[in-house]
Amino acid sequence: MAQLRQGTPGRAAQATGVLTLLVTALATGACSSDNSNGTSSGPMVKIGLMLEFEDQGETRREVATGRMALREINDAGGLSVGNVAYKLDVEPVDDKYTLAGAVSALDTLAGNHISFSMSPPTSFLALGSDPSGKDGASIAGRDRHIIQISGSATNPGISKLDTQGYQWRTVAPDDRQGAVAGHYLAEQLGIKRVSVIIRGDAYGRGLATAMTSTFESLGGTVLATVEYDTTKATIPDVNTYGYKNELAALFKDSPEAVYLATGDEGIQIGNSAVLEGYVDAYGAKPPVFVAGDGLVTFDTLANAVPQFLDNLSGTAPYPDPSNRDFVKFSVAMQGAGLGTPINYEAYRYDAFYIFALAIQKANSLDPEVVKQQIAAVTRADPDSTQIHVGDWALAKSELLAGKGVDYEGASGSIELQDDGGPGAASFAIWTPKPKPEGGYEYAYTPIKTNTN
Amino acid sequence: MLRGVHGIGFVVPLTLLVPLVARAEGTKPPASAATTVDDVSLVGLLELEVVAPTLTAQTTAEAAAVVDVVTAEQIQERGYQTVGEALGSLSGLDLINDHYQYNLGVRGMSGGKRGWSRIVKVMIDGQPVAFRPSGENFLGIELIPIGLVERIEVIRGPASALYGADAFLGVVNIVTRRVESLDGGSVTAGYEGGPRMRSPFGEVLVGKQFGQFSIYGGAAMETRDLFGYRIVPLPAQTHPAQNEYSRGRALPSGGTYWRLAYAFSETSRLSLDLHLQKLDRAAEMMDWGPVNHQNRLSLVNSFGRLAYDKELTPSLRLSTSLAVAAGGPANGDQLATGFGTVRSVERNVGYKGTDWRAFLDYHWDEKSSLLGGFDYTVDAQRLQSFYTENDLGHRVLNPPGGMPTGVRDFANFGAYLQTIAYPFYGTGGGWQGLGTTLGGRYDHHNIYGDAWNGRAGLVYNVGSYYLKILGGTSFRAPSATQLFTNSVGQGGPIGNPQLKPERAKTVEFAVGGALLPQLALRADVFYTRIEDRVEFREVDPNSASTADFATNSTPITSFGGEGQVDLKLSRVQFFANYAYQNSSYEKADLLALERRIVRVATDLYPTHMAKGGATLRLPEAKLLISAEIRHTGARLGFLRNNAWVYATEYLERRYELPAYTVCDLTISTLGIEFWRGRETRLVTKIRNLFDARYLVPGYNRFDIPGLEGSVSVWAQQEL
């Protein structure tokens, strides 16, 4: 019964706006070409941003972060391709967190002549269900000639797909994060006996496998490994599924710690562990919960019950906080009203920057040409100029002068490799900490490992 | 016409038939009191006495406020059974019924998510009656037996200069009847039914004078049972509970109010007021667990007040009172979150409060006065905390961590001064109707600090016309639940201990008068700027949580106008009013490619509202027929809901709930006396006569169906 209404201005203002749009569209329509869209501000290169709209809080934040990155580039002159000036913008598309949804989102981008996309957001969507990855978004992107850079898909298997240079990522794979988690549990926390709960998809399995391998190699014992169906892992809702059977198996042998290779449904698992009395049963020394990056969300801080939150920490790919580019990026986030960066935001920011650099270096919007430059703009080379966060004007002038650039991003020195992933990686231990004014925030402690 | 009302089709004919029988039996003609609206000219409508605007008896035309009055006669004639229903007829007020209770909006501002009428101050004879932990006001049958209401005074606009916190966008002051007018009392019994409603109800009023001592009061109760409604998913969205029908539960809600008074003399009186509200309803449309059939919200709220009034001299009056108040969940209060697999949640909340008030009112002539007073309130608030229970009764404090629990004192001291001056009064010239009202108030609260508020009004009465130029400030204190609550379930809302009070500045211009003895007009325009509006509607990308946090919003500006025309012909009296508002606030659009500030229209409140009614008296037929129509214009859906519809363009594109029109028809007998020469009234009221289907705003990915048609019949016997 409810009606959809476009905009909130009055009818007169709406009519004026429509007229203006029509005139502008007519005037600029001739400028449009493949990979670019004409708008009132000139030709536009759109970069897709694949998201699960259902997870609307994250969606809005990612769009805002993406636009912040592109706004910096636009404000510093935008792209100049074939002597045509272009601005950049984000084109959000909904993957509905299904394989079909992700492929459909790529179809939407292809239908709109968009050849660049910050995606897929997760390993599950990237890899698909088939071992060959043929139903996943990475291969689907290749088939549609859409270059994808992911800032958050971390399964090592993605690097093994035959994506022919159409899939890249700025974030380190989970084999490294899992190893970091194993070290953290065994060495820093001194845990000997752990139970593992795994989200039944590529992300959960990849992370857990790497953690288990390292943990056991360091003398630890994995008491139980419990995998749950991902169909139960949609929007986290403490009331939709209690994980009772999983929790019973998890706590059967009284582990010292529980490792959660989960998405944000881990909130529900932790809350249920408390609610069902498993935590109280430990008395004065409650079990330790250690999670991967999947639980680093604002929802965890807001929705995890205190007895879970107070015993929770985890690992995540996270830039070195002392890195000057990360500091600059953090300041920019604050300035854009987005607060402190969390989770993958630096990696996503870098992905947008790499797209722009590669397009500029290629001096083309043809994805076949651009994909050849993706890694090149991130690699150190004696003849290339280092480009730091916010240095778009310098990067553009260097590239227009035919010189090379080496992007040093917000997430660190990226150095994209031939396998599509970054050459360097940094991780941090995250811990929810009470804020003086109430509530919780994440505290990050850089972790030095030899797992790289 | 109302569809599907079975088994009560005989009621309307019965109501029509009874007067004929009664007339044939030769009962007396209607014993209409001299004070009925019907008997006064429309000039008199502008001269109804009110006390809420200044604590001093003035006429509506003189009072330095935009004020409306619903009289006992109007309540009776139009068949209003609750204060909320009566307020629904007034201009500039928007009443939403979410199947649990009313949420009153004023001049562009809705109470919002779980707002429940907290943007106004509701008082009974000057005593605030909000459920203090949340500031919500009950406006249903539980507020007060409607038969005890002498009049409802409604101020639209700021009143914190007199009443302090929460007299924010308006004041509703219920003036109770005096013992003389009760004259023994009455008994009412009735039943409201419809395809999706069952609700037996009743009311008992008693009044008796024993020399200088009097006792009067009453009780009213209903067991409202709504069922068979489904939530409405947002446009182009689905909701897991969308195919589930609400199930009713017949739960008793009611209120009782008693006054024991002793008159030492004509100028000195001691009274004890006792008031108890019990709100107990199935709540199937709650954002935390729609149609999961396990939400039963049951609250009690009460006060006892000892008041002493004395005229120290013919021109100096002292009024003082000491009140204790308490409230909290009643037995049976039960919350449940989710849909499908449902978790039981226990809420721990409540308060015990003490209020001490006193003022002195000095009149140096008939119209001019100086009033000063203070009040001190201390509430021991049990901070709202929710616990989730598992099947075995093991309970866990809900998130987020770090939210304070336990009891905390909320203390406020306020002092105020007000002067009403008619400098030319008694001069006999044309300026003697020119009066000014100036007032100021200081409040200090132990949680959120100091607040200064003021008001200024220039009122000019000439003949039967008036003109008012008004300005004032007001504030609404953040409630304990806004400051400190943890989350009832996933999604919040979560309290924010950093909240600041909401503050409003308003200017108003009002005119009115009787163009003819039969035709009265009044109109006003207003401009309000609200700073730090507290809302549970965080959708900014700087917090990507799905949980709502209480936040202070950017300033909201609201402007609009209201007007009412009253027309009285020989047997029929009409009213019609219209209200327009435009409210918006600036917001940084963080999702935009370019940095920009956008103006965002406020949600939940209709831009246009038009209401009207007609009351036809047929004394010879011993019948009174009243019809009322309320048109509610389209309104924007909850902004957070809008973000589900337009995930990445939620500030630019909005969905709206369509306009709707609802008609009510009331037929009642007039002047029939079946028992001991006392009036017997038989009433039939058809609500939503044409069974309009409409939506009111919901808050968690759905909207709420409006109440469908129903027929209410009752009999009232005066004792």
Interface residues (C-beta under 8 A of the other chain):
Chain A: M1 A2 Q3 L4 R5 Q6 G7 T8 L51 F53 D55 Q56 G57 E58 T59 R60 R61 V63 A64 T65 R67 L70 R71 N74 K87 D89 V90 P92 D94 I235 P236 D237 V238 N239 T240 Y241 G242 I267 N271 V274 L275 E276 G277 D280 T297 F298 D299 L301 A302 N303 A304 V305 P306 Q307 L309 D310 A336 G337 L338 G339 P432 P434 K435 E437 G438 G439 Y440
Chain B: V232 L234 P235 A236 G289 T337 G338 F339 G340 T341 V342 R343 T388 N390 L392 H394 V396 L397 N398 P399 P400 G401 G402 M403 P404 S487 G489 Q490 G491 G492 I494 N496 P497 Q498 V539 D540 P541 N542 S543 A544 S545 T546 A547 F549 S584 A588 L590 L591 A592 L593 E594 R595 R599 V600 A601 A634 L636 G637 A643 W644 V645 A647 T648 Y650 E652 R653 R654 Y655 E656 L657 P658 R693 Y694 L695 D703
